[in-house]
């Protein structure tokens, strides 16, 4: 809930504890899990670092970050030793001034700056690329991560209801076309102060585009087993990346 950071953090850390007790290697939290408003990023990063060390797992989830004179919507990837392995700042902000279902419109860029880098992080678990919410609508970002070798792409989200069909469609498409796993966590329910409602339905999608696990329509935790060997099998069945023809896409290359 807006303005109740302590309550939000307490609730999410309980879920992180549950994930750790299940033996999870990677735990992904939703977008802005500390609350929609600006927050003290450092304190919560330390809380996540403590949990990462306790359970020996990787942790990621978007929160507001103060950097110099700007704020960013940022996902850190926290390693099992509690260190921040890397960060991703949301590159495609949600600016939708004319959405009739979000009166009077929503302009994320009025609050935060745009990220400018797209990295894949090497971990002992997998090569991981991070994305945030409205990034889902931009396939170029996911293809860039795939070409850089991402095996797992995370998506921390506060995807707005009632776009249930868009949420699942985009996640399955991004996983299938890039032949990787996508682990997506979404806020759920209706925020009483702003009136915004969120899809929820956190899910894991495999490289064949199959949803292997999805959350029910309630707050909770979804867990799935990821077999990275399936990526090679899918690429063997259909070597999409080898069949790409970049010379036909000059506009995407910035050459036209």
C-alpha positions in Angstrom: 0.0 0.0 0.0 1.1 3.6 -0.7 2.7 5.3 2.3 3.1 2.0 4.3 6.6 0.9 3.4 7.2 -0.9 6.7 4.1 -3.0 6.2 5.0 -3.7 2.6 8.5 -4.7 3.4 7.5 -6.9 6.3 5.0 -8.8 4.1 7.4 -9.3 1.3 10.2 -10.5 3.5 7.9 -13.1 4.9 7.4 -14.4 1.4 11.1 -14.3 0.8 11.6 -16.4 3.9 9.0 -18.9 2.6 10.9 -19.0 -0.7 14.2 -19.6 1.1 12.7 -22.4 3.2 11.6 -24.1 0.0 15.2 -24.2 -1.1 14.8 -21.6 -3.9 18.0 -20.7 -5.8 16.4 -17.5 -7.3 13.7 -15.4 -5.8 12.1 -12.6 -7.8 10.0 -9.9 -6.2 7.4 -7.6 -8.0 8.0 -4.1 -9.3 8.2 -1.4 -6.6 7.8 -4.0 -3.9 8.4 -1.4 -1.1 5.5 0.7 -2.4 4.6 2.8 -5.4 6.0 6.0 -3.8 9.7 6.9 -3.6 11.6 4.9 -0.9 14.9 4.5 0.8 16.5 2.0 -1.5 19.6 1.3 0.6 17.8 0.0 3.7 15.7 -2.6 1.9 18.7 -3.7 -0.2 20.4 -4.5 3.1 17.4 -6.5 4.2 17.4 -8.5 0.9 21.2 -9.0 1.3 20.6 -10.5 4.7 18.0 -12.9 3.3 20.2 -13.8 0.4 23.0 -14.8 2.8 20.7 -16.7 5.1 19.2 -18.9 2.4 22.1 -18.9 -0.1 20.0 -17.7 -3.0 19.9 -14.9 -5.6 17.3 -12.1 -5.1 15.9 -9.5 -7.4 13.0 -7.0 -7.3 12.4 -3.5 -8.4 12.5 -0.5 -6.0 13.1 3.2 -6.3 16.8 4.2 -6.3 18.3 7.6 -5.7 21.3 8.2 -7.9 22.8 11.7 -7.9 20.0 14.2 -8.8 17.7 11.5 -10.3 15.5 8.6 -9.2 15.3 5.3 -11.1 13.1 2.3 -11.1 15.8 -0.2 -10.4 16.2 -4.0 -9.9 19.4 -5.1 -8.2 20.5 -8.7 -8.5 21.7 -9.8 -5.0 24.1 -12.7 -4.8 24.0 -15.5 -2.1 26.8 -13.7 -0.3 24.6 -10.6 0.1 26.5 -8.5 -2.4 24.9 -6.6 -5.2 26.1 -8.4 -8.3 24.6 -5.8 -10.7 21.6 -3.5 -11.3 19.1 -2.9 -14.0 17.4 0.5 -14.3 14.0 0.3 -16.2 14.6 1.4 -19.7 11.0 1.6 -21.1 9.0 3.7 -18.7 5.2 3.5 -18.5 3.9 6.7 -20.0 0.2 6.3 -20.9 -1.4 9.7 -20.7 -4.5 8.7 -22.7 -5.4 5.4 -21.0 -9.1 5.7 -20.2 -8.9 3.0 -17.5 -6.2 4.9 -15.6 -7.6 8.4 -15.1 -6.1 10.9 -15.5 -3.4 8.8 -17.1 0.0 7.7 -15.8 3.3 9.3 -16.6 6.2 7.3 -15.0 8.8 9.6 -16.6 7.6 12.4 -14.4 9.0 10.6 -11.4 12.0 8.6 -12.6 14.7 8.6 -15.2 15.3 6.1 -18.0 17.9 3.4 -17.6 20.6 3.4 -20.3 22.2 -0.1 -20.1 21.2 -3.6 -20.8 23.4 -6.3 -19.3 23.5 -10.0 -18.7 25.0 -11.0 -15.4 27.1 -14.2 -15.0 26.1 -16.1 -11.9 26.7 -19.6 -10.5 23.1 -20.3 -11.3 22.7 -19.1 -14.9 23.3 -16.1 -17.1 20.5 -13.7 -15.9 19.0 -10.6 -17.6 16.6 -8.4 -15.7 13.6 -6.4 -17.0 10.8 -4.4 -15.4 7.0 -4.4 -16.2 6.3 -2.3 -19.4 9.6 -3.5 -20.9 7.5 -6.5 -21.9 6.0 -4.5 -24.7 9.4 -4.0 -26.3 10.7 -7.2 -27.9 14.0 -5.6 -28.9 15.1 -5.5 -25.3 14.6 -9.2 -24.8 16.3 -10.1 -28.1 19.3 -8.0 -27.0 19.4 -10.0 -23.7 19.1 -13.2 -25.6 21.9 -12.3 -28.0 24.0 -11.5 -25.0 23.5 -15.1 -23.8 20.7 -14.7 -21.2 19.3 -18.1 -20.0 16.9 -16.7 -17.4 15.2 -13.3 -17.8 13.4 -11.9 -14.8 10.5 -9.5 -15.0 9.5 -7.6 -11.8 6.1 -6.0 -12.5 3.1 -4.0 -11.4 1.2 -4.9 -14.5 -2.1 -3.1 -14.5 -5.4 -4.9 -14.5 -7.5 -5.8 -16.5 -4.7 -6.6 -19.0 -4.6 -10.3 -18.0 -4.4 -11.4 -21.6 -1.5 -9.0 -22.4 0.5 -10.2 -19.4 0.5 -13.9 -20.2 0.7 -13.3 -23.9 3.8 -11.1 -23.7 5.6 -13.4 -21.2 5.0 -16.5 -23.3 6.0 -14.7 -26.5 9.2 -13.3 -25.0 10.2 -16.7 -23.7 9.4 -18.6 -26.9 10.9 -16.2 -29.4 14.2 -15.9 -27.4 14.3 -19.6 -26.2 14.9 -18.8 -22.6 13.2 -19.1 -19.2 11.3 -16.1 -17.9 10.6 -15.7 -14.2 8.0 -12.9 -13.7 6.6 -11.6 -10.4 3.7 -9.2 -10.3 1.9 -7.1 -7.8 -1.7 -8.3 -7.1 -4.9 -6.7 -5.9 -6.2 -3.1 -5.7 -4.3 -0.3 -4.1 -6.9 1.6 -2.1 -5.4 5.0 -2.1 -4.6 5.3 -5.8 -7.3 3.0 -7.0 -4.9 1.1 -9.3 -5.4 -2.6 -9.6 -2.8 -5.2 -10.7 -2.9 -8.4 -12.6 -0.7 -10.6 -10.2 -0.4 -14.1 -11.7 3.3 -14.4 -11.2 4.6 -17.1 -13.5 7.5 -19.1 -14.9 7.6 -19.7 -18.6 9.9 -22.1 -20.3 11.8 -21.7 -23.7 9.0 -23.5 -25.5 6.6 -20.8 -24.4 4.8 -23.1 -21.9 3.7 -21.7 -18.6 5.2 -24.2 -16.1 3.9 -22.5 -12.9 1.5 -19.6 -12.2 0.1 -18.0 -9.1 -3.5 -18.1 -8.2 -5.5 -14.8 -8.0 -4.3 -14.0 -4.5 -1.2 -12.9 -2.7 1.3 -15.7 -2.5 4.4 -17.5 -3.7 4.9 -19.6 -6.8 7.8 -22.0 -7.2 9.1 -24.0 -10.2 12.0 -26.2 -11.1 14.1 -24.8 -14.0 16.1 -27.2 -16.1 18.6 -25.1 -18.1 19.3 -28.2 -20.3 15.9 -27.6 -21.8 17.2 -24.5 -23.5 19.7 -26.4 -25.6 17.0 -29.0 -26.5 14.7 -26.2 -27.7 17.4 -24.6 -29.7 18.3 -28.0 -31.2 14.7 -28.5 -32.2 14.5 -25.1 -33.8 17.7 -23.1 -34.2 16.0 -19.7 -34.4 19.1 -17.6 -33.5 21.1 -19.2 -36.3 18.4 -18.4 -38.8 18.2 -14.7 -38.1 19.1 -12.4 -41.0 20.3 -9.1 -39.5 21.0 -7.7 -42.9 17.3 -7.5 -43.5 16.7 -5.4 -40.4 18.7 -2.2 -41.1 16.2 0.0 -39.2 16.7 -2.1 -36.1 20.4 -1.7 -36.5 20.1 2.0 -36.8 21.5 2.0 -40.3 18.5 3.3 -42.2 
